[in-house]
Amino acid sequence: MNYTEEQTRKLVEQYKSKPSMLTVEDLAIAYGKSPKSIIGKLSREGVYERAVYKNKSGELPVTKAEIVSNIAENLGLEIEHLNGLEKAPKSTLKELEAATGAQQDQGEEGEDHA
């Protein structure tokens, strides 16, 4: 499964112009290689961009622990003071994170105007 210098140059050029899994699949068909082979070659060339996982709503996934950590930071507390909070529903945690973040932002704005 070796690639010539010309094939490598074209692979890199085509992938860089449209970096996506669809491009990888098209290149695999065009060069008679497997998609894994194409990905491997593009990775060795330092141009392959791994797909970023997003959740159903199109956002980057965030763990409950990360949300609780943000809440603790927003409230100026050590995370240990919020033990067990990560067991709450994620939607509730997100609401609490937004509410505590908004309170902190308003406080900072008030300080700026004083």
Jmol script that loads the backbone (N, CA, C; Angstrom):
load data "model"
ATOM      1  N   MET A   1       0.826  -1.194   0.000  1.00  0.00           N
ATOM      2  CA  MET A   1       0.000   0.000   0.000  1.00  0.00           C
ATOM      3  C   MET A   1       0.868   1.255   0.000  1.00  0.00           C
ATOM      4  N   ASN A   2       1.861   1.275  -0.824  1.00  0.00           N
ATOM      5  CA  ASN A   2       2.730   2.434  -0.910  1.00  0.00           C
ATOM      6  C   ASN A   2       2.126   3.482  -1.833  1.00  0.00           C
ATOM      7  N   TYR A   3       2.456   4.736  -1.562  1.00  0.00           N
ATOM      8  CA  TYR A   3       1.988   5.852  -2.358  1.00  0.00           C
ATOM      9  C   TYR A   3       3.203   6.503  -3.013  1.00  0.00           C
ATOM     10  N   THR A   4       3.051   6.872  -4.279  1.00  0.00           N
ATOM     11  CA  THR A   4       4.138   7.589  -4.950  1.00  0.00           C
ATOM     12  C   THR A   4       4.146   9.024  -4.426  1.00  0.00           C
ATOM     13  N   GLU A   5       5.242   9.726  -4.713  1.00  0.00           N
ATOM     14  CA  GLU A   5       5.320  11.130  -4.291  1.00  0.00           C
ATOM     15  C   GLU A   5       4.206  11.947  -4.940  1.00  0.00           C
ATOM     16  N   GLU A   6       3.910  11.645  -6.198  1.00  0.00           N
ATOM     17  CA  GLU A   6       2.854  12.359  -6.929  1.00  0.00           C
ATOM     18  C   GLU A   6       1.484  12.081  -6.297  1.00  0.00           C
ATOM     19  N   GLN A   7       1.205  10.806  -5.960  1.00  0.00           N
ATOM     20  CA  GLN A   7      -0.063  10.456  -5.320  1.00  0.00           C
ATOM     21  C   GLN A   7      -0.184  11.170  -3.971  1.00  0.00           C
ATOM     22  N   THR A   8       0.895  11.156  -3.220  1.00  0.00           N
ATOM     23  CA  THR A   8       0.890  11.797  -1.902  1.00  0.00           C
ATOM     24  C   THR A   8       0.602  13.289  -2.037  1.00  0.00           C
ATOM     25  N   ARG A   9       1.258  13.932  -2.983  1.00  0.00           N
ATOM     26  CA  ARG A   9       1.048  15.363  -3.199  1.00  0.00           C
ATOM     27  C   ARG A   9      -0.414  15.652  -3.539  1.00  0.00           C
ATOM     28  N   LYS A  10      -0.983  14.831  -4.449  1.00  0.00           N
ATOM     29  CA  LYS A  10      -2.380  15.023  -4.861  1.00  0.00           C
ATOM     30  C   LYS A  10      -3.345  14.738  -3.708  1.00  0.00           C
ATOM     31  N   LEU A  11      -3.073  13.673  -2.956  1.00  0.00           N
ATOM     32  CA  LEU A  11      -3.919  13.344  -1.800  1.00  0.00           C
ATOM     33  C   LEU A  11      -3.981  14.518  -0.829  1.00  0.00           C
ATOM     34  N   VAL A  12      -2.810  15.028  -0.481  1.00  0.00           N
ATOM     35  CA  VAL A  12      -2.713  16.128   0.474  1.00  0.00           C
ATOM     36  C   VAL A  12      -3.427  17.363  -0.074  1.00  0.00           C
ATOM     37  N   GLU A  13      -3.179  17.669  -1.328  1.00  0.00           N
ATOM     38  CA  GLU A  13      -3.783  18.842  -1.970  1.00  0.00           C
ATOM     39  C   GLU A  13      -5.306  18.739  -1.976  1.00  0.00           C
ATOM     40  N   GLN A  14      -5.829  17.584  -2.384  1.00  0.00           N
ATOM     41  CA  GLN A  14      -7.274  17.399  -2.465  1.00  0.00           C
ATOM     42  C   GLN A  14      -7.911  17.424  -1.081  1.00  0.00           C
ATOM     43  N   TYR A  15      -7.253  16.783  -0.120  1.00  0.00           N
ATOM     44  CA  TYR A  15      -7.812  16.752   1.232  1.00  0.00           C
ATOM     45  C   TYR A  15      -7.794  18.152   1.860  1.00  0.00           C
ATOM     46  N   LYS A  16      -6.705  18.887   1.664  1.00  0.00           N
ATOM     47  CA  LYS A  16      -6.602  20.230   2.237  1.00  0.00           C
ATOM     48  C   LYS A  16      -7.674  21.159   1.674  1.00  0.00           C
ATOM     49  N   SER A  17      -8.037  20.957   0.406  1.00  0.00           N
ATOM     50  CA  SER A  17      -9.042  21.833  -0.200  1.00  0.00           C
ATOM     51  C   SER A  17     -10.436  21.582   0.362  1.00  0.00           C
ATOM     52  N   LYS A  18     -10.676  20.360   0.879  1.00  0.00           N
ATOM     53  CA  LYS A  18     -11.977  20.035   1.472  1.00  0.00           C
ATOM     54  C   LYS A  18     -11.788  18.925   2.497  1.00  0.00           C
ATOM     55  N   PRO A  19     -11.315  19.284   3.699  1.00  0.00           N
ATOM     56  CA  PRO A  19     -11.059  18.262   4.719  1.00  0.00           C
ATOM     57  C   PRO A  19     -12.350  17.705   5.333  1.00  0.00           C
ATOM     58  N   SER A  20     -12.732  16.510   4.875  1.00  0.00           N
ATOM     59  CA  SER A  20     -13.925  15.858   5.420  1.00  0.00           C
ATOM     60  C   SER A  20     -13.819  14.357   5.192  1.00  0.00           C
ATOM     61  N   MET A  21     -14.676  13.623   5.876  1.00  0.00           N
ATOM     62  CA  MET A  21     -14.694  12.171   5.706  1.00  0.00           C
ATOM     63  C   MET A  21     -15.166  11.810   4.297  1.00  0.00           C
ATOM     64  N   LEU A  22     -16.035  12.610   3.729  1.00  0.00           N
ATOM     65  CA  LEU A  22     -16.505  12.376   2.365  1.00  0.00           C
ATOM     66  C   LEU A  22     -15.335  12.459   1.387  1.00  0.00           C
ATOM     67  N   THR A  23     -14.451  13.416   1.588  1.00  0.00           N
ATOM     68  CA  THR A  23     -13.260  13.542   0.746  1.00  0.00           C
ATOM     69  C   THR A  23     -12.383  12.307   0.893  1.00  0.00           C
ATOM     70  N   VAL A  24     -12.208  11.838   2.120  1.00  0.00           N
ATOM     71  CA  VAL A  24     -11.407  10.626   2.366  1.00  0.00           C
ATOM     72  C   VAL A  24     -12.002   9.451   1.600  1.00  0.00           C
ATOM     73  N   GLU A  25     -13.322   9.302   1.668  1.00  0.00           N
ATOM     74  CA  GLU A  25     -13.986   8.199   0.967  1.00  0.00           C
ATOM     75  C   GLU A  25     -13.827   8.330  -0.549  1.00  0.00           C
ATOM     76  N   ASP A  26     -13.946   9.540  -1.061  1.00  0.00           N
ATOM     77  CA  ASP A  26     -13.763   9.779  -2.499  1.00  0.00           C
ATOM     78  C   ASP A  26     -12.330   9.444  -2.925  1.00  0.00           C
ATOM     79  N   LEU A  27     -11.352   9.851  -2.107  1.00  0.00           N
ATOM     80  CA  LEU A  27      -9.946   9.558  -2.412  1.00  0.00           C
ATOM     81  C   LEU A  27      -9.688   8.050  -2.375  1.00  0.00           C
ATOM     82  N   ALA A  28     -10.296   7.363  -1.440  1.00  0.00           N
ATOM     83  CA  ALA A  28     -10.121   5.916  -1.335  1.00  0.00           C
ATOM     84  C   ALA A  28     -10.610   5.229  -2.610  1.00  0.00           C
ATOM     85  N   ILE A  29     -11.748   5.665  -3.106  1.00  0.00           N
ATOM     86  CA  ILE A  29     -12.292   5.092  -4.339  1.00  0.00           C
ATOM     87  C   ILE A  29     -11.381   5.431  -5.522  1.00  0.00           C
ATOM     88  N   ALA A  30     -10.984   6.692  -5.601  1.00  0.00           N
ATOM     89  CA  ALA A  30     -10.157   7.155  -6.719  1.00  0.00           C
ATOM     90  C   ALA A  30      -8.813   6.437  -6.784  1.00  0.00           C
ATOM     91  N   TYR A  31      -8.220   6.144  -5.645  1.00  0.00           N
ATOM     92  CA  TYR A  31      -6.887   5.519  -5.621  1.00  0.00           C
ATOM     93  C   TYR A  31      -6.930   4.014  -5.358  1.00  0.00           C
ATOM     94  N   GLY A  32      -8.131   3.455  -5.237  1.00  0.00           N
ATOM     95  CA  GLY A  32      -8.254   2.027  -5.019  1.00  0.00           C
ATOM     96  C   GLY A  32      -7.670   1.580  -3.676  1.00  0.00           C
ATOM     97  N   LYS A  33      -7.802   2.432  -2.672  1.00  0.00           N
ATOM     98  CA  LYS A  33      -7.284   2.144  -1.334  1.00  0.00           C
ATOM     99  C   LYS A  33      -8.444   2.148  -0.349  1.00  0.00           C
ATOM    100  N   SER A  34      -8.183   1.672   0.856  1.00  0.00           N
ATOM    101  CA  SER A  34      -9.213   1.724   1.893  1.00  0.00           C
ATOM    102  C   SER A  34      -9.208   3.120   2.529  1.00  0.00           C
ATOM    103  N   PRO A  35     -10.353   3.523   3.072  1.00  0.00           N
ATOM    104  CA  PRO A  35     -10.374   4.814   3.775  1.00  0.00           C
ATOM    105  C   PRO A  35      -9.331   4.870   4.906  1.00  0.00           C
ATOM    106  N   LYS A  36      -9.120   3.758   5.587  1.00  0.00           N
ATOM    107  CA  LYS A  36      -8.124   3.725   6.674  1.00  0.00           C
ATOM    108  C   LYS A  36      -6.720   3.979   6.130  1.00  0.00           C
ATOM    109  N   SER A  37      -6.437   3.466   4.951  1.00  0.00           N
ATOM    110  CA  SER A  37      -5.142   3.688   4.335  1.00  0.00           C
ATOM    111  C   SER A  37      -4.960   5.167   4.001  1.00  0.00           C
ATOM    112  N   ILE A  38      -5.999   5.775   3.462  1.00  0.00           N
ATOM    113  CA  ILE A  38      -5.954   7.203   3.119  1.00  0.00           C
ATOM    114  C   ILE A  38      -5.757   8.033   4.391  1.00  0.00           C
ATOM    115  N   ILE A  39      -6.525   7.720   5.436  1.00  0.00           N
ATOM    116  CA  ILE A  39      -6.402   8.438   6.707  1.00  0.00           C
ATOM    117  C   ILE A  39      -4.993   8.279   7.269  1.00  0.00           C
ATOM    118  N   GLY A  40      -4.465   7.065   7.198  1.00  0.00           N
ATOM    119  CA  GLY A  40      -3.110   6.811   7.684  1.00  0.00           C
ATOM    120  C   GLY A  40      -2.085   7.651   6.952  1.00  0.00           C
ATOM    121  N   LYS A  41      -2.208   7.709   5.636  1.00  0.00           N
ATOM    122  CA  LYS A  41      -1.262   8.487   4.843  1.00  0.00           C
ATOM    123  C   LYS A  41      -1.393   9.984   5.146  1.00  0.00           C
ATOM    124  N   LEU A  42      -2.627  10.477   5.209  1.00  0.00           N
ATOM    125  CA  LEU A  42      -2.849  11.884   5.511  1.00  0.00           C
ATOM    126  C   LEU A  42      -2.352  12.223   6.921  1.00  0.00           C
ATOM    127  N   SER A  43      -2.491  11.287   7.849  1.00  0.00           N
ATOM    128  CA  SER A  43      -1.988  11.485   9.216  1.00  0.00           C
ATOM    129  C   SER A  43      -0.474  11.576   9.218  1.00  0.00           C
ATOM    130  N   ARG A  44       0.179  10.673   8.488  1.00  0.00           N
ATOM    131  CA  ARG A  44       1.645  10.692   8.410  1.00  0.00           C
ATOM    132  C   ARG A  44       2.145  11.985   7.771  1.00  0.00           C
ATOM    133  N   GLU A  45       1.344  12.538   6.873  1.00  0.00           N
ATOM    134  CA  GLU A  45       1.707  13.797   6.219  1.00  0.00           C
ATOM    135  C   GLU A  45       1.364  15.005   7.093  1.00  0.00           C
ATOM    136  N   GLY A  46       0.676  14.760   8.210  1.00  0.00           N
ATOM    137  CA  GLY A  46       0.356  15.821   9.161  1.00  0.00           C
ATOM    138  C   GLY A  46      -0.791  16.724   8.765  1.00  0.00           C
ATOM    139  N   VAL A  47      -1.682  16.241   7.894  1.00  0.00           N
ATOM    140  CA  VAL A  47      -2.791  17.094   7.452  1.00  0.00           C
ATOM    141  C   VAL A  47      -4.170  16.573   7.852  1.00  0.00           C
ATOM    142  N   TYR A  48      -4.268  15.319   8.285  1.00  0.00           N
ATOM    143  CA  TYR A  48      -5.579  14.756   8.607  1.00  0.00           C
ATOM    144  C   TYR A  48      -6.160  15.417   9.843  1.00  0.00           C
ATOM    145  N   GLU A  49      -7.426  15.836   9.744  1.00  0.00           N
ATOM    146  CA  GLU A  49      -8.136  16.442  10.854  1.00  0.00           C
ATOM    147  C   GLU A  49      -9.217  15.472  11.310  1.00  0.00           C
ATOM    148  N   ARG A  50      -9.047  14.986  12.515  1.00  0.00           N
ATOM    149  CA  ARG A  50     -10.011  14.037  13.069  1.00  0.00           C
ATOM    150  C   ARG A  50     -11.340  14.747  13.291  1.00  0.00           C
ATOM    151  N   ALA A  51     -12.429  14.061  13.003  1.00  0.00           N
ATOM    152  CA  ALA A  51     -13.754  14.632  13.194  1.00  0.00           C
ATOM    153  C   ALA A  51     -13.993  14.880  14.674  1.00  0.00           C
ATOM    154  N   VAL A  52     -14.592  16.023  14.989  1.00  0.00           N
ATOM    155  CA  VAL A  52     -14.890  16.379  16.369  1.00  0.00           C
ATOM    156  C   VAL A  52     -16.303  15.917  16.677  1.00  0.00           C
ATOM    157  N   TYR A  53     -16.435  15.153  17.764  1.00  0.00           N
ATOM    158  CA  TYR A  53     -17.738  14.650  18.157  1.00  0.00           C
ATOM    159  C   TYR A  53     -18.604  15.785  18.687  1.00  0.00           C
ATOM    160  N   LYS A  54     -19.839  15.802  18.263  1.00  0.00           N
ATOM    161  CA  LYS A  54     -20.810  16.759  18.783  1.00  0.00           C
ATOM    162  C   LYS A  54     -22.045  15.977  19.212  1.00  0.00           C
ATOM    163  N   ASN A  55     -22.759  16.496  20.202  1.00  0.00           N
ATOM    164  CA  ASN A  55     -23.950  15.819  20.695  1.00  0.00           C
ATOM    165  C   ASN A  55     -25.139  16.081  19.771  1.00  0.00           C
ATOM    166  N   LYS A  56     -26.309  15.585  20.172  1.00  0.00           N
ATOM    167  CA  LYS A  56     -27.505  15.702  19.332  1.00  0.00           C
ATOM    168  C   LYS A  56     -27.867  17.142  18.996  1.00  0.00           C
ATOM    169  N   SER A  57     -27.574  18.053  19.918  1.00  0.00           N
ATOM    170  CA  SER A  57     -27.928  19.459  19.676  1.00  0.00           C
ATOM    171  C   SER A  57     -26.828  20.212  18.936  1.00  0.00           C
ATOM    172  N   GLY A  58     -25.778  19.496  18.508  1.00  0.00           N
ATOM    173  CA  GLY A  58     -24.721  20.108  17.719  1.00  0.00           C
ATOM    174  C   GLY A  58     -23.650  20.815  18.534  1.00  0.00           C
ATOM    175  N   GLU A  59     -23.675  20.617  19.849  1.00  0.00           N
ATOM    176  CA  GLU A  59     -22.685  21.243  20.720  1.00  0.00           C
ATOM    177  C   GLU A  59     -21.583  20.248  21.052  1.00  0.00           C
ATOM    178  N   LEU A  60     -20.442  20.779  21.467  1.00  0.00           N
ATOM    179  CA  LEU A  60     -19.386  19.904  21.956  1.00  0.00           C
ATOM    180  C   LEU A  60     -19.851  19.306  23.273  1.00  0.00           C
ATOM    181  N   PRO A  61     -19.613  18.021  23.490  1.00  0.00           N
ATOM    182  CA  PRO A  61     -20.092  17.393  24.726  1.00  0.00           C
ATOM    183  C   PRO A  61     -19.358  17.934  25.951  1.00  0.00           C
ATOM    184  N   VAL A  62     -20.112  18.140  27.025  1.00  0.00           N
ATOM    185  CA  VAL A  62     -19.567  18.605  28.292  1.00  0.00           C
ATOM    186  C   VAL A  62     -20.067  17.653  29.368  1.00  0.00           C
ATOM    187  N   THR A  63     -19.177  17.210  30.235  1.00  0.00           N
ATOM    188  CA  THR A  63     -19.588  16.284  31.286  1.00  0.00           C
ATOM    189  C   THR A  63     -20.269  17.043  32.418  1.00  0.00           C
ATOM    190  N   LYS A  64     -21.051  16.300  33.204  1.00  0.00           N
ATOM    191  CA  LYS A  64     -21.690  16.899  34.366  1.00  0.00           C
ATOM    192  C   LYS A  64     -20.636  17.432  35.328  1.00  0.00           C
ATOM    193  N   ALA A  65     -19.541  16.690  35.472  1.00  0.00           N
ATOM    194  CA  ALA A  65     -18.467  17.118  36.378  1.00  0.00           C
ATOM    195  C   ALA A  65     -17.901  18.474  35.943  1.00  0.00           C
ATOM    196  N   GLU A  66     -17.768  18.690  34.637  1.00  0.00           N
ATOM    197  CA  GLU A  66     -17.266  19.971  34.140  1.00  0.00           C
ATOM    198  C   GLU A  66     -18.251  21.104  34.441  1.00  0.00           C
ATOM    199  N   ILE A  67     -19.545  20.802  34.298  1.00  0.00           N
ATOM    200  CA  ILE A  67     -20.563  21.811  34.581  1.00  0.00           C
ATOM    201  C   ILE A  67     -20.550  22.165  36.065  1.00  0.00           C
ATOM    202  N   VAL A  68     -20.460  21.144  36.926  1.00  0.00           N
ATOM    203  CA  VAL A  68     -20.418  21.383  38.375  1.00  0.00           C
ATOM    204  C   VAL A  68     -19.174  22.195  38.730  1.00  0.00           C
ATOM    205  N   SER A  69     -18.061  21.899  38.084  1.00  0.00           N
ATOM    206  CA  SER A  69     -16.835  22.661  38.320  1.00  0.00           C
ATOM    207  C   SER A  69     -17.036  24.130  37.945  1.00  0.00           C
ATOM    208  N   ASN A  70     -17.704  24.385  36.834  1.00  0.00           N
ATOM    209  CA  ASN A  70     -17.990  25.767  36.410  1.00  0.00           C
ATOM    210  C   ASN A  70     -18.899  26.467  37.410  1.00  0.00           C
ATOM    211  N   ILE A  71     -19.904  25.736  37.908  1.00  0.00           N
ATOM    212  CA  ILE A  71     -20.824  26.309  38.903  1.00  0.00           C
ATOM    213  C   ILE A  71     -20.040  26.702  40.156  1.00  0.00           C
ATOM    214  N   ALA A  72     -19.182  25.793  40.620  1.00  0.00           N
ATOM    215  CA  ALA A  72     -18.375  26.070  41.815  1.00  0.00           C
ATOM    216  C   ALA A  72     -17.517  27.316  41.586  1.00  0.00           C
ATOM    217  N   GLU A  73     -16.911  27.403  40.423  1.00  0.00           N
ATOM    218  CA  GLU A  73     -16.074  28.560  40.102  1.00  0.00           C
ATOM    219  C   GLU A  73     -16.903  29.842  40.075  1.00  0.00           C
ATOM    220  N   ASN A  74     -18.090  29.763  39.456  1.00  0.00           N
ATOM    221  CA  ASN A  74     -18.974  30.928  39.378  1.00  0.00           C
ATOM    222  C   ASN A  74     -19.377  31.419  40.765  1.00  0.00           C
ATOM    223  N   LEU A  75     -19.524  30.466  41.699  1.00  0.00           N
ATOM    224  CA  LEU A  75     -19.952  30.813  43.057  1.00  0.00           C
ATOM    225  C   LEU A  75     -18.778  31.109  43.983  1.00  0.00           C
ATOM    226  N   GLY A  76     -17.562  30.907  43.500  1.00  0.00           N
ATOM    227  CA  GLY A  76     -16.388  31.141  44.325  1.00  0.00           C
ATOM    228  C   GLY A  76     -16.217  30.085  45.403  1.00  0.00           C
ATOM    229  N   LEU A  77     -16.675  28.861  45.114  1.00  0.00           N
ATOM    230  CA  LEU A  77     -16.590  27.758  46.073  1.00  0.00           C
ATOM    231  C   LEU A  77     -15.594  26.713  45.610  1.00  0.00           C
ATOM    232  N   GLU A  78     -15.108  25.932  46.566  1.00  0.00           N
ATOM    233  CA  GLU A  78     -14.321  24.748  46.218  1.00  0.00           C
ATOM    234  C   GLU A  78     -15.304  23.696  45.731  1.00  0.00           C
ATOM    235  N   ILE A  79     -14.920  22.909  44.747  1.00  0.00           N
ATOM    236  CA  ILE A  79     -15.827  21.915  44.160  1.00  0.00           C
ATOM    237  C   ILE A  79     -16.308  20.896  45.190  1.00  0.00           C
ATOM    238  N   GLU A  80     -15.502  20.649  46.232  1.00  0.00           N
ATOM    239  CA  GLU A  80     -15.882  19.690  47.269  1.00  0.00           C
ATOM    240  C   GLU A  80     -17.161  20.126  47.998  1.00  0.00           C
ATOM    241  N   HIS A  81     -17.455  21.421  48.007  1.00  0.00           N
ATOM    242  CA  HIS A  81     -18.655  21.934  48.674  1.00  0.00           C
ATOM    243  C   HIS A  81     -19.919  21.578  47.893  1.00  0.00           C
ATOM    244  N   LEU A  82     -19.757  21.091  46.679  1.00  0.00           N
ATOM    245  CA  LEU A  82     -20.912  20.748  45.837  1.00  0.00           C
ATOM    246  C   LEU A  82     -20.986  19.247  45.563  1.00  0.00           C
ATOM    247  N   ASN A  83     -20.419  18.442  46.467  1.00  0.00           N
ATOM    248  CA  ASN A  83     -20.450  16.984  46.293  1.00  0.00           C
ATOM    249  C   ASN A  83     -21.875  16.493  46.074  1.00  0.00           C
ATOM    250  N   GLY A  84     -22.070  15.638  45.105  1.00  0.00           N
ATOM    251  CA  GLY A  84     -23.370  15.046  44.818  1.00  0.00           C
ATOM    252  C   GLY A  84     -24.169  15.814  43.783  1.00  0.00           C
ATOM    253  N   LEU A  85     -23.790  17.051  43.527  1.00  0.00           N
ATOM    254  CA  LEU A  85     -24.546  17.867  42.572  1.00  0.00           C
ATOM    255  C   LEU A  85     -24.516  17.264  41.167  1.00  0.00           C
ATOM    256  N   GLU A  86     -23.424  16.556  40.833  1.00  0.00           N
ATOM    257  CA  GLU A  86     -23.299  15.966  39.493  1.00  0.00           C
ATOM    258  C   GLU A  86     -24.355  14.892  39.219  1.00  0.00           C
ATOM    259  N   LYS A  87     -25.112  14.497  40.264  1.00  0.00           N
ATOM    260  CA  LYS A  87     -26.172  13.499  40.085  1.00  0.00           C
ATOM    261  C   LYS A  87     -27.470  14.135  39.596  1.00  0.00           C
ATOM    262  N   ALA A  88     -27.532  15.450  39.597  1.00  0.00           N
ATOM    263  CA  ALA A  88     -28.719  16.163  39.106  1.00  0.00           C
ATOM    264  C   ALA A  88     -28.805  16.013  37.587  1.00  0.00           C
ATOM    265  N   PRO A  89     -29.991  16.165  37.017  1.00  0.00           N
ATOM    266  CA  PRO A  89     -30.122  16.100  35.553  1.00  0.00           C
ATOM    267  C   PRO A  89     -29.242  17.163  34.884  1.00  0.00           C
ATOM    268  N   LYS A  90     -28.691  16.813  33.740  1.00  0.00           N
ATOM    269  CA  LYS A  90     -27.788  17.711  33.030  1.00  0.00           C
ATOM    270  C   LYS A  90     -28.468  19.034  32.678  1.00  0.00           C
ATOM    271  N   SER A  91     -29.730  18.983  32.301  1.00  0.00           N
ATOM    272  CA  SER A  91     -30.440  20.216  31.948  1.00  0.00           C
ATOM    273  C   SER A  91     -30.541  21.148  33.157  1.00  0.00           C
ATOM    274  N   THR A  92     -30.737  20.581  34.331  1.00  0.00           N
ATOM    275  CA  THR A  92     -30.800  21.379  35.559  1.00  0.00           C
ATOM    276  C   THR A  92     -29.446  22.013  35.847  1.00  0.00           C
ATOM    277  N   LEU A  93     -28.379  21.215  35.679  1.00  0.00           N
ATOM    278  CA  LEU A  93     -27.038  21.735  35.906  1.00  0.00           C
ATOM    279  C   LEU A  93     -26.708  22.872  34.947  1.00  0.00           C
ATOM    280  N   LYS A  94     -27.115  22.734  33.688  1.00  0.00           N
ATOM    281  CA  LYS A  94     -26.856  23.786  32.701  1.00  0.00           C
ATOM    282  C   LYS A  94     -27.593  25.073  33.070  1.00  0.00           C
ATOM    283  N   GLU A  95     -28.828  24.936  33.549  1.00  0.00           N
ATOM    284  CA  GLU A  95     -29.594  26.110  33.986  1.00  0.00           C
ATOM    285  C   GLU A  95     -28.908  26.787  35.164  1.00  0.00           C
ATOM    286  N   LEU A  96     -28.457  25.976  36.122  1.00  0.00           N
ATOM    287  CA  LEU A  96     -27.771  26.507  37.298  1.00  0.00           C
ATOM    288  C   LEU A  96     -26.452  27.166  36.906  1.00  0.00           C
ATOM    289  N   GLU A  97     -25.746  26.554  35.976  1.00  0.00           N
ATOM    290  CA  GLU A  97     -24.485  27.131  35.495  1.00  0.00           C
ATOM    291  C   GLU A  97     -24.740  28.495  34.850  1.00  0.00           C
ATOM    292  N   ALA A  98     -25.765  28.567  34.017  1.00  0.00           N
ATOM    293  CA  ALA A  98     -26.095  29.834  33.351  1.00  0.00           C
ATOM    294  C   ALA A  98     -26.515  30.883  34.379  1.00  0.00           C
ATOM    295  N   ALA A  99     -27.314  30.482  35.352  1.00  0.00           N
ATOM    296  CA  ALA A  99     -27.791  31.425  36.361  1.00  0.00           C
ATOM    297  C   ALA A  99     -26.644  31.942  37.225  1.00  0.00           C
ATOM    298  N   THR A 100     -25.751  31.061  37.624  1.00  0.00           N
ATOM    299  CA  THR A 100     -24.641  31.498  38.479  1.00  0.00           C
ATOM    300  C   THR A 100     -23.634  32.312  37.671  1.00  0.00           C
ATOM    301  N   GLY A 101     -23.469  31.988  36.433  1.00  0.00           N
ATOM    302  CA  GLY A 101     -22.569  32.759  35.574  1.00  0.00           C
ATOM    303  C   GLY A 101     -23.122  34.145  35.325  1.00  0.00           C
ATOM    304  N   ALA A 102     -24.435  34.244  35.117  1.00  0.00           N
ATOM    305  CA  ALA A 102     -25.084  35.529  34.877  1.00  0.00           C
ATOM    306  C   ALA A 102     -24.974  36.412  36.109  1.00  0.00           C
ATOM    307  N   GLN A 103     -25.138  35.821  37.307  1.00  0.00           N
ATOM    308  CA  GLN A 103     -25.038  36.598  38.550  1.00  0.00           C
ATOM    309  C   GLN A 103     -23.631  37.170  38.689  1.00  0.00           C
ATOM    310  N   GLN A 104     -22.650  36.344  38.387  1.00  0.00           N
ATOM    311  CA  GLN A 104     -21.269  36.790  38.518  1.00  0.00           C
ATOM    312  C   GLN A 104     -20.987  37.915  37.514  1.00  0.00           C
ATOM    313  N   ASP A 105     -21.462  37.766  36.272  1.00  0.00           N
ATOM    314  CA  ASP A 105     -21.240  38.777  35.248  1.00  0.00           C
ATOM    315  C   ASP A 105     -21.891  40.104  35.638  1.00  0.00           C
ATOM    316  N   GLN A 106     -23.116  40.043  36.206  1.00  0.00           N
ATOM    317  CA  GLN A 106     -23.808  41.260  36.616  1.00  0.00           C
ATOM    318  C   GLN A 106     -23.034  41.948  37.734  1.00  0.00           C
ATOM    319  N   GLY A 107     -22.505  41.162  38.652  1.00  0.00           N
ATOM    320  CA  GLY A 107     -21.725  41.721  39.751  1.00  0.00           C
ATOM    321  C   GLY A 107     -20.491  42.421  39.226  1.00  0.00           C
ATOM    322  N   GLU A 108     -19.829  41.828  38.260  1.00  0.00           N
ATOM    323  CA  GLU A 108     -18.623  42.431  37.686  1.00  0.00           C
ATOM    324  C   GLU A 108     -18.970  43.703  36.936  1.00  0.00           C
ATOM    325  N   GLU A 109     -20.101  43.693  36.220  1.00  0.00           N
ATOM    326  CA  GLU A 109     -20.521  44.885  35.486  1.00  0.00           C
ATOM    327  C   GLU A 109     -20.824  46.009  36.461  1.00  0.00           C
ATOM    328  N   GLY A 110     -21.475  45.678  37.573  1.00  0.00           N
ATOM    329  CA  GLY A 110     -21.807  46.670  38.584  1.00  0.00           C
ATOM    330  C   GLY A 110     -20.552  47.289  39.147  1.00  0.00           C
ATOM    331  N   GLU A 111     -19.510  46.501  39.325  1.00  0.00           N
ATOM    332  CA  GLU A 111     -18.251  47.017  39.841  1.00  0.00           C
ATOM    333  C   GLU A 111     -17.609  47.979  38.851  1.00  0.00           C
ATOM    334  N   ASP A 112     -17.762  47.697  37.560  1.00  0.00           N
ATOM    335  CA  ASP A 112     -17.171  48.552  36.544  1.00  0.00           C
ATOM    336  C   ASP A 112     -17.830  49.940  36.526  1.00  0.00           C
ATOM    337  N   HIS A 113     -19.140  49.973  36.807  1.00  0.00           N
ATOM    338  CA  HIS A 113     -19.878  51.217  36.748  1.00  0.00           C
ATOM    339  C   HIS A 113     -19.753  52.037  38.021  1.00  0.00           C
ATOM    340  N   ALA A 114     -19.268  51.450  39.092  1.00  0.00           N
ATOM    341  CA  ALA A 114     -19.214  52.139  40.385  1.00  0.00           C
ATOM    342  C   ALA A 114     -18.136  53.191  40.431  1.00  0.00           C
TER     343      ALA A 114
END
end "model"
wireframe off; spacefill off
backbone 0.3
color backbone group
